[in-house]
Amino acid sequence: MPARKSRSTNSKNPSQKKSGKGSGNAFLHFLFSPPVLLAIIFVIVVCLIVALWPLITQAMGELGAEISSALDIAGANIVSLMGLGVIFVIIAIIGLLVIIGRPSFFARSWNYFIAAAAFMTAVWGLLSYLRPAGSGILAQVTLGGLIGQAIVTDSPVIGALIILALVLLGVFLVAPEWTLGLFKRTAKGTAGAVGGIAEAVKESNSKKKGLPPVKATEEKQPAPIEKGEEPVAPIDTAVMDRLRSGIIVGGWSLPNINILDRIAETVISDSEIEKRRETIEEALASYGVEARVIEVNRGPTVTQFGVEPGWDRKFKEVREKDRDGNVSSRQEEVGRTRVKVERINSLSNDLALALAAPSIRIEAPVPGKSMVGIEVPNTTFGSVGLRGVMESTAFQKMLAKSHLAIALGKGAGGETIVADLTKMPHLLIAGATGSGKSVCLNSIICCLMMNNTPDAVRFVMVDPKRVELVNYNSIPHLVSPVVVDTEKAVMALRWLSAEMDIRYKRFSAGKARNIEDFNKNKQPSECMPYIIVIIDELADLMMAAYDEVEHALCRLAQLARATGIHLIVATQRPSVDVVTGLIKANFPTRMSFALTSQVDSRTIIDSAGAEKLLGRGDMLYMPQDASKPKRLQGTMVSDAEIERLVTFWGNQRRQETQPIKFEEMAKASPESKKSAEDELLDAARQLALESKEISASYLQRKLGIGFPRAARIMDKLKEEGFGKERSGEKEGQGGSA
C-alpha cells in the first residue's frame, strides 16, 4: 500500500519531470536499479583487484607468483585474441546485465542495442588495420587482435564492404525513415541522370544522321467537330493510351488506374508512439486508474491506443510481532474489482491535456476486443488517396461482388474501409463547411466512374451551390446536365418517382424481383442501368419546397432500392428541420464530418462525437448494420484527377444519347399531378362548402398545418372558384343592404 501511494503521488505532479529535482530523482532511480548497481559493483571490484594485485601476490608468496604468471599468460592470450576489443566485450557484458534486469527496456529499445553491436563490430574490424610501433603483442596481431582480423578477412575489398554494411545496418536501425528517404532520393536522382544521358545520346545520334530531333509525343490535330456536336477538350494520344486499361465493355473503354495519383502516406514514428504510450499510462495512474496500453493501431490521422483496464484493489493492514516483541505491519490484498470503463471515459479532457492534443475520442469498448480505444490525433495529418484504397484487397473483393463498390477510406487503425452502395442502400452525409463533405462526394463519383460504363450506371446530380458538381457536365453517365435550379430539382425528383413506377411495371412483366434478376443473362447494352441520385445541398431544396421534397425523398428511399435507384444526400446544416424524422428513418447509412455542435451530431448519428472531429476528411461512418459509428479518414481525389477522368469519359461521348428534359417528363407523368395535389385539398374543399368565409389562417387552425401549406391550399381553392364565390356573396349582401 505505501508503494502504491508513493507511485500515485509522484505521477500527480507531471511538472516534476521537467524540473531538475525530478530529473535527479529519475537518474538516482536508474542508478540504483539492480542491473546498473550490479555492473557498478563489478567494475569497482575489478579495479580494486588490479590496484591491490601486487600486494596480494606478495602476501601469497610462491602461490601468488604462480597465479600471477598464469594470469600474465592468460592476459597475453586475451590481448592477442581480442586486442582493444576487450573494451567492447566489457560493454557487452554490462548491456547483457541491463537486459536481464530490465527486459521491458530491451523490448522497447531493441533496435538501439543491435545498432550499438553493429557499430562496435565495425570499429573492431577497423582496429585490425592499425598496428602500433614496437615489438609487443599488439604490434604482431594489430589493435583488433585475431578476432578483428577475422571480421575483415584477408581481402581489403571484402573487409571494407563488411564494415560499410555494418555501419549502414546501424544507421538504418537508429533512423529507418531517414535512411529509406535518402535511398529513394538517391535512386531517383540516379535514374534521372541516366535518363538525361540517354536522351542526350539519342539527340546526338539524330543530329549525326541528319534526322529531326526526337519528340516525346507526336502532336495530333484535333478531329473536326460535326454540326450539333459539343466541343470536347483534346487529349494527347499517348496520354489516352496510358490511361486506357484495354478493357472494353459494351463498346466503352474503362479507364486505367494510372489516371489517379498515388499519395504517399505519413506514418508516426516509433519514438513518438512510445512517448505517448507512457504519457497515457502515467496520466491514468495519476488519477488512480490502473491501466496499461496493450495495442497500438496507427492511422493516417489518428492513432488508436488500446488500453486494458486494471484492478481496483482493496487492502487490509496486518500487524505481527517478532520474537523480540516488536510490532510490524504489512498490507495484505483482500479483494479486487475491474476498473469501470466509465472512469476512463470521463478522463478524456484530462488525457487531452496531458497529451497536448486538441481533442481525443474514447471508444469504450472497441468492438470485438476487450480494451478501450483512445484515439489521439497525429502530429502530422496524412491523406488517403483514392487509388491506394482501390488497389487494396478489400476493395477488389467487394468489386467482384458488386458493381457499386465504394472506397471510403482508412480507419483509425489503418485498415481499409469499403462499402457496397446496393447494401446501404442510401447514404446521408453531413458536415460543416470545409470539413471534407464535397471531397467525399467527388471520391464516390470518381470511384463509380472508374469501374462502370454509362450502360451500367447513370447519374442524376443536383448542385444548388453551382460550384461542386458542374465539372461533370461532359461525362456520358449523366441522365441530364447537372441540375442547379431548385425548381428543376423538384421536377427531377418527380421524374425519378415516375421512373421507379415504370421499372416496377417492367419487373412485373418480366417476372423479376429486382434489378439484378432483370439484368441477368443480358448484354451490357441491354441491361437496365443503376441510377445514382446525388444531392449536394439538401437544405436549399427543403427551403424551396419542404413538403414535396420530403415526400419525394422518403418515397424513393422506401421503394427505389429494388429498382436500382440509390440516393446520396449531403447537407452542411443537419438540423431537425432539414434532416427530418422521416428522412432520417429512411437513410440508415450515414456519414458525419466535423460539425459545430453536439446537437447536430446527435441529429445525424444519434450520438455525440462529431463535434470533436479534426476536419479535412476525418469522419464518423455509421453503417446500416452497426450499433455505433466508426472513425475513419476519407479518401481524397484532387481537381487534376477529376479533370483527367472527366476528359477521358468526355472523349467517348456518344451523340445518339440525348439528355432527358425533366420539365417535360415531369409534367407529362401522372405522378407529377398526384404529387402537385395536396392530400388535404379534399378536406379544405369541404370546409369551404360548409363555411361562409375561408382564409389561410382559418385552414391553418382547422387542419392543424403550417401557414405556408395553408396558403398554397388557399391559392388552389381560389383557382377552383371558392374564393370568388365567397367574395360575390359579400357583394350581394352589401347591395341588398
URTA-V301400 format. One record per residue. N is the residue number from 1. RES is the residue in one letter. SS is DSSP state (2 for helix, 1 for strand, 0 for the rest). PHI is phi in whole degrees, 0 to 359 (none if undefined). PSI is psi in radians with two decimals (NA if undefined). Layout:
BEGIN
{{N:RES:SS:PHI:PSI} {N:RES:SS:PHI:PSI}}
END
This chain:
BEGIN
{{1:M:0:none:-0.78} {2:P:2:298:-0.66} {3:A:2:297:-0.72} {4:R:2:298:-0.71} {5:K:2:294:-0.70} {6:S:2:296:-0.67} {7:R:2:295:-0.79} {8:S:2:293:-0.58} {9:T:2:293:-0.72} {10:N:2:293:-0.68} {11:S:2:282:-0.23} {12:K:0:283:-0.24} {13:N:0:243:1.38} {14:P:2:294:-0.33} {15:S:2:291:-0.36} {16:Q:2:295:-0.46} {17:K:2:293:-0.50} {18:K:0:271:-0.25} {19:S:0:273:2.93} {20:G:2:292:-0.64} {21:K:2:297:-0.75} {22:G:2:296:-0.69} {23:S:2:294:-0.68} {24:G:2:295:-0.71} {25:N:2:296:-0.71} {26:A:2:295:-0.68} {27:F:2:293:-0.73} {28:L:2:296:-0.67} {29:H:2:297:-0.69} {30:F:2:290:-0.66} {31:L:2:293:-0.63} {32:F:0:263:0.25} {33:S:0:290:2.67} {34:P:2:304:-0.81} {35:P:2:293:-0.73} {36:V:2:292:-0.72} {37:L:2:298:-0.68} {38:L:2:294:-0.69} {39:A:2:294:-0.70} {40:I:2:296:-0.77} {41:I:2:299:-0.69} {42:F:2:297:-0.76} {43:V:2:294:-0.73} {44:I:2:297:-0.74} {45:V:2:296:-0.74} {46:V:2:296:-0.75} {47:C:2:297:-0.72} {48:L:2:296:-0.72} {49:I:2:296:-0.73} {50:V:2:295:-0.71} {51:A:2:290:-0.67} {52:L:2:263:0.14} {53:W:2:298:-0.72} {54:P:2:301:-0.73} {55:L:2:293:-0.65} {56:I:2:294:-0.78} {57:T:2:293:-0.65} {58:Q:2:295:-0.67} {59:A:2:289:-0.55} {60:M:2:278:-0.26} {61:G:0:75:-2.32} {62:E:2:296:-0.68} {63:L:2:298:-0.68} {64:G:2:296:-0.66} {65:A:2:295:-0.73} {66:E:2:295:-0.75} {67:I:2:297:-0.68} {68:S:2:295:-0.75} {69:S:2:295:-0.67} {70:A:2:295:-0.70} {71:L:2:292:-0.60} {72:D:2:296:-0.72} {73:I:2:294:-0.76} {74:A:2:295:-0.71} {75:G:2:297:-0.71} {76:A:2:297:-0.70} {77:N:2:294:-0.71} {78:I:2:295:-0.77} {79:V:2:296:-0.70} {80:S:2:295:-0.61} {81:L:2:281:-0.76} {82:M:2:252:-0.47} {83:G:2:67:-2.43} {84:L:2:284:-0.05} {85:G:2:293:-0.15} {86:V:2:302:-0.61} {87:I:2:298:-0.73} {88:F:2:294:-0.61} {89:V:2:294:-0.73} {90:I:2:296:-0.73} {91:I:2:298:-0.68} {92:A:2:294:-0.66} {93:I:2:295:-0.73} {94:I:2:296:-0.75} {95:G:2:298:-0.65} {96:L:2:296:-0.68} {97:L:2:296:-0.67} {98:V:2:296:-0.71} {99:I:2:295:-0.72} {100:I:2:294:-0.67} {101:G:2:283:-0.61} {102:R:0:227:1.36} {103:P:2:295:-0.50} {104:S:2:294:-0.59} {105:F:2:295:-0.70} {106:F:2:293:-0.64} {107:A:2:296:-0.57} {108:R:2:277:-0.50} {109:S:0:234:0.65} {110:W:2:296:-0.57} {111:N:2:294:-0.59} {112:Y:2:290:-0.64} {113:F:2:297:-0.80} {114:I:2:293:-0.67} {115:A:2:296:-0.72} {116:A:2:298:-0.70} {117:A:2:297:-0.68} {118:A:2:293:-0.76} {119:F:2:297:-0.76} {120:M:2:295:-0.66} {121:T:2:295:-0.69} {122:A:2:295:-0.75} {123:V:2:295:-0.67} {124:W:2:300:-0.71} {125:G:2:292:-0.67} {126:L:2:296:-0.58} {127:L:2:297:-0.41} {128:S:0:289:-0.25} {129:Y:0:273:-0.10} {130:L:0:253:2.28} {131:R:0:230:2.01} {132:P:0:290:2.82} {133:A:0:284:2.70} {134:G:0:112:-2.91} {135:S:0:236:0.45} {136:G:0:281:-3.01} {137:I:2:294:-0.76} {138:L:2:294:-0.50} {139:A:2:293:-0.43} {140:Q:2:273:-0.63} {141:V:2:246:0.15} {142:T:0:71:3.00} {143:L:0:289:-0.35} {144:G:0:272:-0.18} {145:G:2:71:-3.01} {146:L:2:294:-0.60} {147:I:2:293:-0.71} {148:G:2:298:-0.69} {149:Q:2:294:-0.60} {150:A:2:291:-0.53} {151:I:2:293:-0.76} {152:V:2:269:-0.09} {153:T:0:61:-3.04} {154:D:0:277:-0.37} {155:S:0:271:2.19} {156:P:2:296:-0.61} {157:V:2:293:-0.83} {158:I:2:296:-0.68} {159:G:2:298:-0.74} {160:A:2:296:-0.70} {161:L:2:295:-0.66} {162:I:2:295:-0.78} {163:I:2:296:-0.73} {164:L:2:297:-0.71} {165:A:2:295:-0.71} {166:L:2:295:-0.70} {167:V:2:294:-0.77} {168:L:2:296:-0.66} {169:L:2:298:-0.75} {170:G:2:295:-0.73} {171:V:2:296:-0.72} {172:F:2:295:-0.69} {173:L:2:292:-0.56} {174:V:2:281:-0.77} {175:A:0:225:1.37} {176:P:2:292:-0.69} {177:E:2:295:-0.79} {178:W:2:297:-0.67} {179:T:2:294:-0.78} {180:L:2:295:-0.71} {181:G:2:298:-0.72} {182:L:2:296:-0.70} {183:F:2:295:-0.73} {184:K:2:295:-0.76} {185:R:2:296:-0.69} {186:T:2:295:-0.77} {187:A:2:296:-0.71} {188:K:2:295:-0.75} {189:G:2:295:-0.68} {190:T:2:295:-0.77} {191:A:2:297:-0.71} {192:G:2:296:-0.70} {193:A:2:294:-0.74} {194:V:2:296:-0.73} {195:G:2:296:-0.70} {196:G:2:296:-0.69} {197:I:2:295:-0.72} {198:A:2:297:-0.74} {199:E:2:296:-0.69} {200:A:2:295:-0.69} {201:V:2:295:-0.75} {202:K:2:298:-0.74} {203:E:2:294:-0.70} {204:S:2:293:-0.68} {205:N:2:296:-0.68} {206:S:2:295:-0.68} {207:K:2:293:-0.65} {208:K:2:295:-0.65} {209:K:2:276:-0.09} {210:G:0:79:0.33} {211:L:0:269:2.71} {212:P:0:293:2.72} {213:P:0:298:2.54} {214:V:0:283:2.33} {215:K:0:257:2.65} {216:A:0:296:-0.83} {217:T:0:223:2.41} {218:E:0:279:2.26} {219:E:0:288:2.52} {220:K:0:236:2.32} {221:Q:0:289:2.40} {222:P:0:293:2.53} {223:A:0:291:2.57} {224:P:0:295:2.49} {225:I:0:273:2.18} {226:E:0:286:2.88} {227:K:0:292:2.29} {228:G:0:85:0.00} {229:E:0:264:2.37} {230:E:0:284:2.38} {231:P:0:292:2.39} {232:V:0:242:2.42} {233:A:0:299:2.23} {234:P:0:293:2.58} {235:I:0:230:2.46} {236:D:0:296:2.51} {237:T:2:296:-0.71} {238:A:2:296:-0.67} {239:V:2:293:-0.72} {240:M:2:298:-0.73} {241:D:2:296:-0.58} {242:R:2:287:-0.56} {243:L:2:275:-0.44} {244:R:1:286:2.40} {245:S:1:268:-0.12} {246:G:1:84:-0.01} {247:I:1:268:2.06} {248:I:1:251:2.11} {249:V:1:235:1.96} {250:G:0:61:0.54} {251:G:0:87:-0.07} {252:W:1:257:2.51} {253:S:1:258:2.18} {254:L:1:279:2.56} {255:P:1:286:2.72} {256:N:0:278:2.71} {257:I:2:293:-0.33} {258:N:2:291:-0.18} {259:I:2:291:-0.34} {260:L:0:260:2.60} {261:D:0:275:2.60} {262:R:0:265:2.12} {263:I:0:259:2.24} {264:A:0:286:2.30} {265:E:0:268:2.50} {266:T:0:268:2.29} {267:V:0:240:2.35} {268:I:0:287:2.55} {269:S:0:284:2.81} {270:D:2:293:-0.64} {271:S:2:295:-0.67} {272:E:2:292:-0.68} {273:I:2:298:-0.80} {274:E:2:295:-0.67} {275:K:2:295:-0.76} {276:R:2:290:-0.60} {277:R:2:298:-0.82} {278:E:2:295:-0.65} {279:T:2:296:-0.72} {280:I:2:296:-0.81} {281:E:2:296:-0.73} {282:E:2:291:-0.67} {283:A:2:294:-0.72} {284:L:2:294:-0.69} {285:A:2:294:-0.57} {286:S:2:294:-0.41} {287:Y:0:260:0.29} {288:G:0:77:0.38} {289:V:0:249:1.98} {290:E:0:278:2.14} {291:A:1:199:2.77} {292:R:1:217:2.59} {293:V:1:276:2.09} {294:I:1:250:-0.18} {295:E:1:206:2.47} {296:V:1:231:2.13} {297:N:1:244:2.03} {298:R:1:269:2.25} {299:G:0:242:3.01} {300:P:0:291:-0.53} {301:T:0:246:-0.71} {302:V:1:232:2.77} {303:T:1:242:2.24} {304:Q:1:264:2.13} {305:F:1:258:2.04} {306:G:1:277:2.00} {307:V:1:253:2.22} {308:E:1:263:2.08} {309:P:1:296:2.51} {310:G:0:268:-2.46} {311:W:1:233:2.55} {312:D:1:265:1.89} {313:R:1:263:2.54} {314:K:1:246:2.32} {315:F:1:237:2.74} {316:K:1:229:2.62} {317:E:1:270:2.19} {318:V:1:248:2.15} {319:R:1:258:2.35} {320:E:1:226:2.62} {321:K:1:249:2.42} {322:D:0:268:-3.00} {323:R:0:293:-0.51} {324:D:0:276:-0.03} {325:G:0:90:0.08} {326:N:0:283:2.43} {327:V:1:262:2.22} {328:S:1:237:2.64} {329:S:1:236:2.62} {330:R:1:214:2.76} {331:Q:1:262:2.26} {332:E:1:239:2.25} {333:E:1:286:2.24} {334:V:1:247:-0.19} {335:G:1:179:2.79} {336:R:1:206:2.61} {337:T:1:227:2.64} {338:R:1:291:2.46} {339:V:0:297:2.34} {340:K:0:288:2.53} {341:V:2:294:-0.57} {342:E:2:298:-0.53} {343:R:2:293:-0.67} {344:I:2:288:-0.69} {345:N:2:295:-0.54} {346:S:0:283:-0.15} {347:L:0:259:0.38} {348:S:2:298:-0.77} {349:N:2:292:-0.63} {350:D:2:292:-0.66} {351:L:2:293:-0.68} {352:A:2:299:-0.65} {353:L:2:293:-0.75} {354:A:2:293:-0.60} {355:L:2:271:-0.05} {356:A:0:56:0.72} {357:A:0:254:2.59} {358:P:0:298:-0.70} {359:S:0:194:2.63} {360:I:1:233:2.75} {361:R:1:238:2.30} {362:I:1:251:2.12} {363:E:1:259:1.87} {364:A:0:234:2.01} {365:P:0:271:3.04} {366:V:0:286:2.25} {367:P:0:301:2.24} {368:G:0:84:0.01} {369:K:0:224:2.56} {370:S:0:269:1.11} {371:M:0:205:2.87} {372:V:1:256:2.24} {373:G:1:267:2.11} {374:I:1:253:1.95} {375:E:1:264:1.98} {376:V:1:249:2.27} {377:P:1:297:2.48} {378:N:0:285:2.75} {379:T:0:292:-0.57} {380:T:0:238:2.22} {381:F:0:280:2.36} {382:G:0:256:2.78} {383:S:0:250:2.58} {384:V:1:251:1.99} {385:G:1:282:2.60} {386:L:2:296:-0.64} {387:R:2:295:-0.73} {388:G:2:299:-0.68} {389:V:2:286:-0.65} {390:M:2:292:-0.47} {391:E:0:276:-0.06} {392:S:0:286:2.79} {393:T:2:293:-0.64} {394:A:2:298:-0.72} {395:F:2:290:-0.68} {396:Q:2:295:-0.64} {397:K:2:294:-0.71} {398:M:2:294:-0.67} {399:L:2:293:-0.53} {400:A:2:291:-0.40} {401:K:2:266:-0.55} {402:S:0:218:2.52} {403:H:0:286:-0.42} {404:L:0:258:0.76} {405:A:1:286:2.43} {406:I:1:235:2.31} {407:A:1:270:1.93} {408:L:1:270:-0.73} {409:G:1:155:-2.65} {410:K:1:232:2.46} {411:G:1:284:-3.13} {412:A:0:296:-0.43} {413:G:0:265:0.12} {414:G:0:88:0.03} {415:E:0:282:2.60} {416:T:1:282:2.34} {417:I:1:245:2.09} {418:V:1:232:2.88} {419:A:1:211:2.84} {420:D:1:246:2.07} {421:L:2:295:-0.49} {422:T:2:290:-0.39} {423:K:2:267:-0.25} {424:M:2:298:-0.88} {425:P:0:272:-0.12} {426:H:0:228:2.70} {427:L:1:232:2.30} {428:L:1:244:2.16} {429:I:1:241:2.34} {430:A:1:226:2.57} {431:G:0:179:2.56} {432:A:0:289:2.98} {433:T:0:296:2.26} {434:G:0:83:0.14} {435:S:0:273:-0.17} {436:G:0:110:0.24} {437:K:2:292:-0.82} {438:S:2:291:-0.59} {439:V:2:296:-0.65} {440:C:2:296:-0.74} {441:L:2:298:-0.78} {442:N:2:297:-0.67} {443:S:2:295:-0.71} {444:I:2:295:-0.76} {445:I:2:297:-0.81} {446:C:2:295:-0.64} {447:C:2:296:-0.72} {448:L:2:290:-0.64} {449:M:2:290:-0.47} {450:M:2:291:-0.46} {451:N:2:239:0.05} {452:N:0:223:2.44} {453:T:0:273:2.92} {454:P:0:298:-0.35} {455:D:0:286:-0.35} {456:A:0:259:-0.65} {457:V:1:224:2.31} {458:R:1:238:2.63} {459:F:1:245:2.47} {460:V:1:239:1.90} {461:M:1:251:2.31} {462:V:1:239:2.08} {463:D:0:227:1.46} {464:P:0:296:-0.39} {465:K:0:283:-0.31} {466:R:0:66:0.31} {467:V:0:231:-0.34} {468:E:0:265:-0.81} {469:L:0:255:-0.08} {470:V:2:292:-0.28} {471:N:2:291:-0.25} {472:Y:2:267:0.24} {473:N:0:295:-0.40} {474:S:0:266:0.00} {475:I:0:278:2.58} {476:P:0:281:-0.04} {477:H:0:284:-0.28} {478:L:1:285:2.35} {479:V:0:291:-0.68} {480:S:0:211:2.75} {481:P:0:307:2.72} {482:V:0:305:2.23} {483:V:1:278:2.16} {484:V:0:243:-0.18} {485:D:0:262:2.37} {486:T:2:293:-0.65} {487:E:2:295:-0.71} {488:K:2:292:-0.52} {489:A:2:295:-0.69} {490:V:2:297:-0.71} {491:M:2:295:-0.62} {492:A:2:296:-0.68} {493:L:2:294:-0.65} {494:R:2:296:-0.73} {495:W:2:296:-0.67} {496:L:2:296:-0.68} {497:S:2:296:-0.73} {498:A:2:294:-0.69} {499:E:2:295:-0.64} {500:M:2:297:-0.76} {501:D:2:295:-0.69} {502:I:2:297:-0.71} {503:R:2:293:-0.66} {504:Y:2:297:-0.65} {505:K:2:295:-0.68} {506:R:2:292:-0.65} {507:F:2:297:-0.73} {508:S:2:296:-0.70} {509:A:2:291:-0.63} {510:G:2:269:0.07} {511:K:0:56:0.84} {512:A:0:243:2.52} {513:R:0:278:-0.68} {514:N:0:211:-3.03} {515:I:2:290:-0.50} {516:E:2:294:-0.76} {517:D:2:293:-0.62} {518:F:2:291:-0.63} {519:N:0:272:0.01} {520:K:0:292:2.37} {521:N:0:61:0.67} {522:K:0:235:2.72} {523:Q:0:290:2.70} {524:P:2:302:-0.64} {525:S:2:286:-0.32} {526:E:2:264:-0.14} {527:C:0:286:2.66} {528:M:0:280:2.15} {529:P:0:283:2.65} {530:Y:1:289:2.60} {531:I:1:240:2.07} {532:I:1:255:2.04} {533:V:1:263:2.11} {534:I:1:241:2.06} {535:I:1:244:2.04} {536:D:0:280:-0.54} {537:E:0:218:1.82} {538:L:2:285:-0.52} {539:A:2:298:-0.68} {540:D:2:295:-0.69} {541:L:2:292:-0.69} {542:M:2:293:-0.57} {543:M:2:290:-0.58} {544:A:2:282:-0.79} {545:A:0:213:1.45} {546:Y:2:299:-0.97} {547:D:2:294:-0.78} {548:E:2:289:-0.69} {549:V:2:294:-0.77} {550:E:2:298:-0.75} {551:H:2:296:-0.77} {552:A:2:292:-0.76} {553:L:2:297:-0.74} {554:C:2:293:-0.69} {555:R:2:294:-0.74} {556:L:2:293:-0.72} {557:A:2:295:-0.55} {558:Q:2:280:-0.64} {559:L:2:245:-0.33} {560:A:0:276:-0.07} {561:R:0:298:-0.81} {562:A:0:293:-0.44} {563:T:0:273:0.00} {564:G:0:86:0.29} {565:I:1:257:2.10} {566:H:1:235:2.48} {567:L:1:251:2.36} {568:I:1:234:1.85} {569:V:1:245:2.31} {570:A:1:235:2.58} {571:T:1:208:2.60} {572:Q:0:259:0.03} {573:R:0:228:1.42} {574:P:0:279:0.95} {575:S:0:275:2.97} {576:V:0:290:-0.35} {577:D:0:276:-0.22} {578:V:0:259:-0.97} {579:V:0:267:1.49} {580:T:0:285:3.02} {581:G:2:297:-0.66} {582:L:2:293:-0.78} {583:I:2:296:-0.75} {584:K:2:296:-0.65} {585:A:2:292:-0.48} {586:N:2:264:0.02} {587:F:0:239:1.43} {588:P:0:290:-0.46} {589:T:1:263:2.19} {590:R:1:221:2.67} {591:M:1:232:2.42} {592:S:1:230:2.07} {593:F:0:272:-2.96} {594:A:0:299:2.25} {595:L:0:242:2.92} {596:T:0:272:-0.37} {597:S:0:215:2.81} {598:Q:2:288:-0.47} {599:V:2:296:-0.78} {600:D:2:296:-0.63} {601:S:2:296:-0.75} {602:R:2:291:-0.51} {603:T:2:293:-0.69} {604:I:2:269:-0.66} {605:I:2:237:0.20} {606:D:0:62:0.34} {607:S:0:200:2.83} {608:A:0:279:2.88} {609:G:0:134:-0.53} {610:A:2:291:-0.41} {611:E:2:286:-0.21} {612:K:2:259:0.07} {613:L:0:289:2.81} {614:L:0:265:-0.15} {615:G:0:82:-3.10} {616:R:0:56:0.78} {617:G:0:97:-0.10} {618:D:1:285:2.12} {619:M:1:214:2.91} {620:L:1:248:2.18} {621:Y:1:251:2.16} {622:M:1:248:1.65} {623:P:0:291:2.97} {624:Q:0:293:-0.62} {625:D:0:258:0.33} {626:A:0:251:2.60} {627:S:0:268:-0.34} {628:K:0:218:2.67} {629:P:0:289:2.76} {630:K:1:242:2.36} {631:R:1:273:2.37} {632:L:1:205:2.84} {633:Q:1:259:2.09} {634:G:1:289:2.75} {635:T:1:288:2.68} {636:M:1:236:2.40} {637:V:0:230:2.29} {638:S:0:277:2.92} {639:D:2:295:-0.60} {640:A:2:294:-0.70} {641:E:2:295:-0.74} {642:I:2:298:-0.73} {643:E:2:296:-0.73} {644:R:2:297:-0.75} {645:L:2:293:-0.71} {646:V:2:295:-0.70} {647:T:2:295:-0.68} {648:F:2:299:-0.86} {649:W:2:287:-0.53} {650:G:2:295:-0.51} {651:N:0:285:-0.19} {652:Q:0:256:0.23} {653:R:0:295:2.38} {654:R:0:256:2.34} {655:Q:0:281:-0.34} {656:E:0:287:-0.26} {657:T:0:275:1.93} {658:Q:0:264:2.38} {659:P:0:291:2.60} {660:I:0:277:2.36} {661:K:0:265:1.92} {662:F:2:296:-0.54} {663:E:2:298:-0.83} {664:E:2:289:-0.73} {665:M:2:293:-0.68} {666:A:2:291:-0.66} {667:K:2:289:-0.60} {668:A:2:281:-0.34} {669:S:0:281:2.47} {670:P:2:293:-0.38} {671:E:2:293:-0.59} {672:S:2:294:-0.68} {673:K:2:293:-0.64} {674:K:2:291:-0.72} {675:S:2:287:-0.48} {676:A:2:289:-0.42} {677:E:0:269:2.15} {678:D:0:291:2.49} {679:E:0:290:-0.33} {680:L:0:265:0.16} {681:L:2:293:-0.64} {682:D:2:295:-0.73} {683:A:2:296:-0.62} {684:A:2:292:-0.66} {685:R:2:298:-0.72} {686:Q:2:296:-0.69} {687:L:2:294:-0.64} {688:A:2:294:-0.58} {689:L:2:285:-0.60} {690:E:2:278:-0.50} {691:S:0:262:2.63} {692:K:0:283:-0.62} {693:E:0:236:2.53} {694:I:0:226:2.41} {695:S:0:206:2.98} {696:A:2:294:-0.70} {697:S:2:293:-0.58} {698:Y:2:294:-0.77} {699:L:2:295:-0.61} {700:Q:2:297:-0.70} {701:R:2:286:-0.77} {702:K:2:287:-0.68} {703:L:2:266:-0.16} {704:G:0:66:0.75} {705:I:0:238:3.03} {706:G:0:281:2.89} {707:F:2:293:-0.73} {708:P:2:301:-0.74} {709:R:2:292:-0.69} {710:A:2:296:-0.66} {711:A:2:294:-0.68} {712:R:2:294:-0.71} {713:I:2:296:-0.67} {714:M:2:295:-0.70} {715:D:2:298:-0.66} {716:K:2:293:-0.69} {717:L:2:295:-0.67} {718:K:2:296:-0.66} {719:E:2:296:-0.55} {720:E:2:276:-0.11} {721:G:0:102:0.03} {722:F:2:291:-0.72} {723:G:2:293:-0.62} {724:K:2:292:-0.71} {725:E:2:298:-0.74} {726:R:2:295:-0.67} {727:S:2:290:-0.59} {728:G:2:294:-0.67} {729:E:2:296:-0.67} {730:K:2:295:-0.70} {731:E:2:296:-0.70} {732:G:2:295:-0.70} {733:Q:2:295:-0.63} {734:G:2:290:-0.62} {735:G:2:291:-0.69} {736:S:2:293:-0.54} {737:A:0:291:NA}}
END
